[in-house]
Amino acid sequence: MEKKVYSVDGKELRTINLDDQVFGLPVNEDVIYYAINNELANMRVGTACTKDRSEVHGSNAKPYKQKGTGRARRGDKKSPITVGGGTMFGPKPRDYSYAMPKKAKRLAMKSILSLKAQTDRLTVIEDFTVESGRTKDLVKILNNFAKDERTVLILKDDDAKIKQAGRNIPSLHFLSFNRLRAHDLFYGRRVIILETAAKNLAGFYNSEEGAE
């Protein structure tokens, strides 16, 4: 698949051949769904906790005698049907995370990249950095490709200067080519990828390392 490479000013520079095994695959919607659900489940803290009747503070004494009052039979004040009593079937701390097959996760990332490339929501730009680390310098570049929409910028490495410049932009998400996240990538309205990162993606996701 051929894509145009743009300068930081938004001008066409050249074309680049993107690997069809990463950017030209049929979109597998099922595996994308499972990958996003897996990431969201792994992010859950799972600390919600309620007290059942054995943990609530209160007397174990029977509130009134069993018979003769005309009222329902009651065991103690900690019953779930009593105000201030224990919670019935409430949540307890648990681990929601689970492992997804590595090949499926890799296929999900390639499917999302293919989807973005095929719907013209993926833009390849020349490698750049923001030496000043200032937000307005990065915004000036981004405005040539995306304005006021959720944007994902895929970097070729862990560029601290770009991340420093973009941390005050709420609609911008950074991803490294070897640490993609299905949720951010799928819901990004515009995906901007550096030229070197686009080349590295082919080698990474077609190797055994990319299955990790």
C-alpha positions as CSV (number, residue, x, y, z in Angstrom):
1,M,0.0,0.0,0.0
2,E,1.3,3.4,-1.0
3,K,0.9,6.4,1.3
4,K,2.1,10.0,0.9
5,V,4.6,11.3,3.4
6,Y,4.0,14.9,4.6
7,S,6.3,17.5,6.1
8,V,5.5,19.1,9.4
9,D,4.1,22.0,7.4
10,G,1.5,19.7,5.7
11,K,3.3,19.6,2.3
12,E,3.7,16.4,0.3
13,L,7.3,15.1,0.3
14,R,7.3,11.6,-1.2
15,T,5.5,8.3,-1.1
16,I,6.2,5.3,1.1
17,N,5.2,1.7,0.7
18,L,3.5,0.4,3.7
19,D,3.6,-3.4,4.4
20,D,0.3,-5.0,3.3
21,Q,0.7,-7.5,6.1
22,V,0.2,-4.7,8.6
23,F,-1.7,-2.0,6.8
24,G,-3.6,-3.9,4.1
25,L,-5.3,-6.8,5.9
26,P,-9.0,-7.5,5.9
27,V,-10.4,-5.9,9.1
28,N,-11.3,-8.5,11.7
29,E,-13.9,-6.7,13.9
30,D,-14.3,-9.6,16.3
31,V,-10.6,-9.7,17.4
32,I,-10.6,-5.9,17.7
33,Y,-13.6,-6.1,20.1
34,Y,-11.9,-8.7,22.2
35,A,-8.6,-6.7,22.3
36,I,-10.4,-3.6,23.5
37,N,-12.4,-5.5,26.1
38,N,-9.2,-7.1,27.3
39,E,-7.4,-3.8,27.8
40,L,-10.4,-2.3,29.6
41,A,-10.7,-5.3,31.9
42,N,-7.0,-5.2,32.7
43,M,-7.3,-1.6,33.7
44,R,-10.0,-2.3,36.3
45,V,-8.8,-1.8,39.8
46,G,-11.3,-4.2,41.4
47,T,-11.3,-2.7,44.9
48,A,-15.1,-2.3,45.3
49,C,-16.0,-4.0,48.6
50,T,-19.2,-4.3,50.7
51,K,-19.8,-5.9,54.1
52,D,-22.1,-8.9,54.4
53,R,-24.1,-9.7,57.6
54,S,-21.1,-11.4,59.2
55,E,-18.9,-8.2,58.8
56,V,-21.4,-5.5,59.8
57,H,-21.0,-4.1,63.3
58,G,-24.1,-4.8,65.5
59,S,-25.7,-7.1,68.0
60,N,-26.3,-10.7,67.4
61,A,-29.3,-10.7,69.7
62,K,-32.7,-11.5,68.3
63,P,-34.6,-8.2,68.2
64,Y,-37.9,-9.7,69.5
65,K,-39.2,-13.1,70.3
66,Q,-40.0,-15.6,67.6
67,K,-43.7,-15.9,68.2
68,G,-46.6,-14.0,69.6
69,T,-45.8,-10.5,68.2
70,G,-47.6,-10.9,64.8
71,R,-44.4,-9.7,63.1
72,A,-42.1,-11.5,60.7
73,R,-39.5,-13.8,62.1
74,R,-36.2,-12.0,62.5
75,G,-32.8,-13.3,63.4
76,D,-30.7,-10.2,64.1
77,K,-30.3,-6.5,63.2
78,K,-27.5,-7.3,60.7
79,S,-29.9,-8.9,58.3
80,P,-29.6,-7.6,54.7
81,I,-33.3,-6.6,54.8
82,T,-32.7,-4.3,57.7
83,V,-31.6,-0.6,57.4
84,G,-27.9,-0.6,58.3
85,G,-27.6,-4.3,57.9
86,G,-25.2,-6.3,55.6
87,T,-25.3,-6.2,51.8
88,M,-26.6,-9.2,50.0
89,F,-24.5,-10.4,47.0
90,G,-22.4,-7.2,47.1
91,P,-19.0,-6.8,45.3
92,K,-15.8,-8.0,46.8
93,P,-12.2,-7.2,45.8
94,R,-11.2,-9.2,42.7
95,D,-8.8,-9.3,39.8
96,Y,-10.6,-8.6,36.5
97,S,-7.5,-9.0,34.3
98,Y,-7.0,-11.9,32.0
99,A,-4.5,-12.9,29.3
100,M,-5.3,-12.7,25.6
101,P,-3.6,-14.9,23.0
102,K,-0.5,-13.1,21.7
103,K,-1.4,-13.9,18.0
104,A,-4.9,-12.5,18.5
105,K,-3.6,-9.4,20.1
106,R,-1.1,-8.9,17.2
107,L,-3.9,-9.4,14.7
108,A,-6.1,-6.9,16.5
109,M,-3.4,-4.2,16.2
110,K,-2.8,-4.9,12.5
111,S,-6.6,-4.9,11.8
112,I,-7.0,-1.5,13.4
113,L,-4.0,-0.1,11.5
114,S,-5.5,-1.5,8.3
115,L,-8.9,0.0,9.1
116,K,-7.3,3.4,9.6
117,A,-5.2,3.2,6.5
118,Q,-8.2,2.0,4.3
119,T,-10.5,4.8,5.6
120,D,-7.9,7.5,5.1
121,R,-7.6,8.3,8.8
122,L,-3.9,7.4,8.9
123,T,-1.3,10.1,8.0
124,V,2.4,9.5,7.6
125,I,4.6,12.5,8.4
126,E,8.4,13.0,8.4
127,D,10.3,12.3,11.6
128,F,10.4,15.4,13.9
129,T,10.8,16.4,17.5
130,V,9.9,19.5,19.5
131,E,13.2,20.7,20.8
132,S,11.6,23.5,22.8
133,G,9.2,21.2,24.5
134,R,6.5,23.8,24.2
135,T,2.9,22.9,23.6
136,K,2.2,25.7,21.1
137,D,5.0,24.4,18.9
138,L,3.4,20.9,18.7
139,V,-0.1,22.3,18.3
140,K,1.1,24.3,15.3
141,I,2.3,21.1,13.6
142,L,-0.8,19.0,14.5
143,N,-3.2,21.7,13.2
144,N,-1.9,20.9,9.7
145,F,-3.4,17.4,10.0
146,A,-6.0,17.3,12.7
147,K,-8.0,20.0,14.5
148,D,-10.2,19.6,17.6
149,E,-10.5,15.8,17.2
150,R,-9.1,12.8,19.1
151,T,-5.7,12.2,17.7
152,V,-3.1,9.4,18.2
153,L,0.5,10.1,17.4
154,I,2.7,7.0,16.9
155,L,6.3,7.6,17.8
156,K,9.4,5.8,16.6
157,D,10.9,5.9,20.2
158,D,10.2,7.3,23.6
159,D,10.7,11.0,22.7
160,A,10.5,12.9,26.0
161,K,10.4,16.3,24.3
162,I,7.3,15.5,22.2
163,K,5.6,14.0,25.2
164,Q,6.4,17.1,27.3
165,A,4.9,19.3,24.6
166,G,1.8,17.3,24.2
167,R,0.9,16.5,27.8
168,N,-1.4,19.6,28.0
169,I,-3.4,18.6,24.9
170,P,-6.4,16.5,26.1
171,S,-7.3,15.2,22.7
172,L,-3.8,13.9,21.9
173,H,-2.6,10.4,22.8
174,F,1.0,9.1,22.4
175,L,1.8,5.5,21.4
176,S,5.2,3.9,20.6
177,F,5.3,1.6,17.6
178,N,6.1,-1.4,19.8
179,R,3.6,-0.6,22.5
180,L,0.3,0.1,20.8
181,R,-3.0,0.1,22.6
182,A,-6.1,-1.1,20.8
183,H,-8.5,1.2,22.7
184,D,-6.6,4.4,22.0
185,L,-5.8,3.4,18.4
186,F,-9.4,2.4,17.5
187,Y,-11.1,5.4,19.0
188,G,-8.6,7.9,17.6
189,R,-10.3,9.9,14.9
190,R,-7.0,10.7,13.3
191,V,-3.8,8.5,13.5
192,I,-0.6,10.3,12.7
193,I,2.5,8.1,12.4
194,L,6.1,9.1,12.0
195,E,7.8,7.8,8.9
196,T,10.4,5.7,10.8
197,A,7.7,4.3,13.0
198,A,5.7,3.2,10.0
199,K,8.7,1.3,8.7
200,N,9.4,-0.2,12.1
201,L,5.9,-1.5,12.5
202,A,6.3,-3.9,9.6
203,G,9.3,-5.6,11.1
204,F,7.9,-5.6,14.6
205,Y,4.5,-7.1,13.9
206,N,5.8,-9.6,11.4
207,S,8.4,-10.9,13.9
208,E,8.1,-13.1,17.0
209,E,8.8,-10.1,19.1
210,G,5.6,-8.5,17.9
211,A,3.6,-11.3,19.4
212,E,4.6,-10.3,22.9
